[in-house]
Amino acid sequence: MLRHRAYQFRLYPNKKQEILIAKTIGCSRFVFNHFLNLWNKSYTETGKGLSYQACSAMLPKMKKEEETIWLQEVDSIALQSSLKNLADAFSRFFKKQNKKPQFKSKVNPVQSYTTKNVNDNIELKGKNIQLPKLGLVKFAKSREPKGRILNATIRKYASGKYFVSILCKEEIYELSKTDAAIGIDLGITDFAILSDGRRIDNNRFTSKMEKKLKREQRKLSKRALVAKQNGIKLADAKNYQKQKREVAKIHEKVINQRTDFLNKLSTEIIKNHDVICIEDLNTRGMLRNKKLATSISDVSWSNFITKLVYKANWYGRKIIKVDRWFPSSQICSECGVQDGKKPLNIRKWSCSGCETNTTVISMRVETF
């Protein structure tokens, strides 16, 4: 079946290409914010917003105006993509899928723009990738993308690194059946307890880097204070900006470690099981607990479930989400009698119907 799959690679642009990337990101952000402002004004005055077609018709006129003629310097498709993103954001907002679109900021840790593949202007050539306006850019080719390239998103992270994400449309085949099923109980002490008895360790990537992160953040605060005392803006303070990149590199390393762990675990589970049962967690509500918020964010349950779902769709597996209110620890696995709610200190109980002894391990129920 034809599916969309993204491939991410590290980019190594030269100085000239870095400047052009910065200009394209800035112009895309300007277009997004400019038309978002026009949309808001139109809605306030008339009760109706602007359509994508109306905004798209205004963009060529803007390029000819003296005040915004600099928009001609960058990739025109990237500017159109910025408009499309705005239209899509409003479409999702009206469907109550996300919040109202907000103005983009140049201080966001991740800056990006998207360009489409038109007449094969995005192409991989050995150790280089051809991108519109940028030409051939050196990149780290770790895999060979398959299928037809649809678009490319160029990103600059706070660490100063550049990446390109290539979206391809390719044929993905279902995996062979294994006739196996598994239940997954997500937690904090152990990242996951599987119904076959396996426990997946919670690697605690954030806490392992906490000591180093605190040290580097103290340096960042001191350099900010020195810049303030010398009357230098933080944007112009070279020592501050250098240390800011060091802190960003630590955060980036933690994210990469977590993403690698979640990808490997989700792929292993999908490959070896036809049916995967998992609890439908209210992660947003659980994050309100201040004592557990950091730990819950670090394990990234939502990201793991997202990976399981899309990989199951790709490879012909079935995901069953168990309702969070389902009383799994109250029901006897032998006769089905529900003995009622029990306090957390009770880990073992005997069924009133068949007298089966049961051990409760979080969501997993074992009989013996």
N, C-alpha and C positions, 0 to 999 in steps of 0.2 A: 504494500500500500504506500502511496506517495505521502510523505510527511515533511514537515519543515524541521531542519536540524541546524543548529548554530555551531560554528567552530571559532574558537578564540585563539589569537596568536599575538605574541609580543612584537611590537613595531620598533624599528630603530631609524627614525627619520633624521636627516641632516638638519643643519641650522635653518636653511632656507625653507625646508618642508615644515619644520616646527613653527616658524612664523606664520606660514600659510594655514596650518592647522588651527593655530590660535585665532587667526582672523576669521576663519570659517565658523569656528565655535562661537565667537563673539557676534558675528552677523546672524547666525541661526538663532541665538538667544535674543538678539534685538528684534528680529522679525516676529518671533513668538510673543514677546512682551508687547510689541507695538500693536499687533492685531488683537491680543487679549484685551488691551486697553480700549481699542475701538469697539470690540464686542461688548464690553461692559458698559461703555457709554451708550451704545445703540440700545441695549436692553433697558437701561435706566430711562432713556428718553422715549422710546417707542414700545417697550414691552416685548420686543423681539431682538434676537441676536443676529449675527452675520453668518451666512453660509460659507462653506469652503470655496465654492465657485466665486462668490463675491470677493472674498479675500484674495484668491488666486488671480483674479482680474486686476486687482489694485497693485499687485507686486511688481509687474513690469514697469508701471508708471513711476513707482518709487525709485527704481534703478536709474531713471532718466532725470530725476530731480537733483538739483545741485547739492542739497543737504544730505542726500543719501546715495549719491552716485558711487560711493565706495562699495556698495553691495555688488557691483559688477566684478569686483576683484576675485570673488570666491565662487565655488561650485553652485550653479543655479538650482540643481536638483536638491542639494542640501537645504536650500531655503524653502523650496516647495515641500520637502519632507517635514520641515519645522511647522509649516502651516497645517499639513495633514495630521501631525501629532496633536496640534491644538484642537482641530475638528474632532479627532477621535476622543480626546480628553473630555470635551463637552458632551459627546455622544454617550460615553460611559457615565458621566455625571447625571444626565437626564434619565438613564436607566437605573440610577442609584447604585452603581457599581463602584464608584469612588467619589472623593470630595471634589469641590469646585476647583478648576485649574488655577494655579497660583503663578505669580510672576517668577521667572527663573533668575537665579542669582549667580554672579560670577565668582562668589566665594564658596560655592558648592564644591565638596571634595572631589566629585567626579564631573568632568565637563566632556560633552560629546556632541557629535552630529552624525546624521545618517544620510547616505547617498545610495541611489539605486543603480542597478546594472542595466545600462542602456547601450546596445550595440557592442557588447563585450568590452566595456570600458573598465570593468573590474575583472582582473585575470591574474592567476598565479603563474609566475615565470621563474622557475628555479628557486633561488634564494630571495627573490624579490616579488612583491605584489604590486600590480599596476592599479592605481586609484585615480579617479577623476581629479584634474588640476594638479595633483601631487606628483603624478608620473610614477616611476618605479621607486618603491620604498623597500628597504631591507627589512626582512622579518624572520622570526624563528619558526621555521616550518616543522611542527611536531607530528602532524598527521596530514593525510591526503584527503581533502574534501571531495565528496562524491555528489553527483547530481548537478543541477543547474543553479548557478549563483543568482540570488534575487537582489540582495542589497548588502551593504557593508556599513558598520557603525564604528567610527573612530573615537576612542576614548582617551582622555588624559586624566590620570589619577593624581591625588595629592602628593604621592611619592615622587612624582615627576616622570613616571613610566607611561609609555603609550601602548595601547592595545587596539587590535581590530577584530571585530566579531563579524564573521561572514555567515549570512543566512542562506542555506541551500535547500532546494526542493529535491528530495531523493527517495528512492525506493527502500523501505525498511520492511524486512520480512519477520513474520512471527516466529517465536522460538518453538521448538518441539515440546510436546506435553511431558510433564514429569509425574503427573498423578499425585502430587504432594500439595498439602495446604499447611499454613502456619499462622499463628496468632502473635501479635506484637504488642507488648505493653511498654510504653515509653516512660522513662523516669529520669531522676536527677542523679541519684547515687550510682545506678547503672543506667547507661543511655537507653538500653532496651533489654527486656527479658522476653525471650522467645518461648513459644509453647512447647518446644522440644527440649527445654531446660537450659539452653545456652544463655549466657549473660554477656552483653556487649558493653565493654568498658566505656565510661564517660571520660574522655581524654582531658577535659577541662583545659582547653587551649588558652582561654583568656587568663585563668588564674596562673598558669605556668609562665606567662609572659608579664604578669602583674608587676613584679619587682623591677624588671627592666623598664617597663612602661612608665612607672612612677618616677624613676630616676630621670628618664629622658623628658618627662613632662615638667619636672622641677627645673631642668635646664631651660626649657622653653619659657616658663614663667619668668625666670631671672632675666633672660634676654629681652622679653617683652618689657620688663620693668626698666632695664637699661636704655632701651630705645625710647621709652616714654620720658625718662629723665633727660635724655639728650635732645628731646624735641623732634625725634624722627618718626615718621609714620611707619606702622608695622609692614605695610606693603613695600616700603623702600629700605627696610632694615635687613641687610643681607644675612647677618648672623641669625636673626630670628627666623627668616625664611628657610635657611639651611637646616636649622633644628626642627622646624615644622615638618620638613620632608622626612627627617629621621623618625619622628613620632608616627607619621603616616605610614612609613615602611613597616613598623611594628604591627600596627593595626592591619595592614595588608597581609602580612605573614600569617596572622591569626585567622583571617578570613580564608586565605588559601588552604591552610591546614584543615579547617573545618569543612570547606567545600570538598576537598579531596576525600576526607573520611566519609562524608555523607554520600558522595557519588559511588565509592567502592562498596559501601554497605548496601545501598539500595540496589545496585546492579547485581550483587551476589544473591540477594533475596529474590529478585525478579527472575533470575536465571534458573533458580532451583525450586521454585514453587509456582503452581498454577493459580492458587487462591491465597490471598493475603488479607487477614482480618486485623483491623487496627481501630483503636478508640478514636472517636470524633472529639478531639480536645478543644476546649475554649481557651486557647492560648492568650488571646487579648485580655480576657478576664483575669487569668492567672497572673499576668504581668503587673496587675494592680497591687499584688502582694510585694511590698518593698523589700522584705527580707529575702525573697526568692527570685525577684525580677532579674538580677544579674545572672544567676545560675540558669534560669529558664531561657534567657536570651542566648546564653553561651551554647546550650545543647541544640538550639535551633530546630525544634520539633516541626514547625510549619514548613520549613525548607525541606526537611526529610520527607514529609508526607507528600509535598508537591512533586518531588523527584520520583517517589514511588508511583504516583498517579500517572504522570506522563510516560514513564517507562512501561507501565502496565498497558497503557493505550497503544504504545508502539509495538510491543512484543506479544500481544494477545493474552495478557494475564487479567485476573479479576481482583479488584480491590473491594472489600466489604468493610464499610465503616460502622462500627458498633456505637450505638447511641451512648452518650456520656452518662445518661441516667439509667442505663440498663443494669439491673442488680445482679451482675455476674457472680459476685462473692456471696450472695444470699441464697442462690439456687443450688440444690444438690445435683451433681452431675450424673448420679445413678438413677434416681426416681423422679427428679424434677420438682420436688417439694421446696417451696420458698419459706425459709425459716425467719425472715425478717432482718432488719438492719442490725448490725453489730458494731460496737466501738472498735477503734483502731488497735487496741491492745489485744483483742482476740484474734489469734492467727490460726487456731484449730477449733473445730466444732464437730459435733456429731449430729447427723440428720435425725429429726424427730420421726420421719417416716420409715426409713430403712436402716437407720443406725450406722450408716457409712461414715467413717472418720474422714474429715476433709481438712486439708491445709490450704490456707489462703495466702497466696503470694501476690500482693497487689491485685492486678486484674486477672492474673492467671490462677486457675483453680485446679488442684491436683487431688486425686483420691488415692487412698492406700489401704 
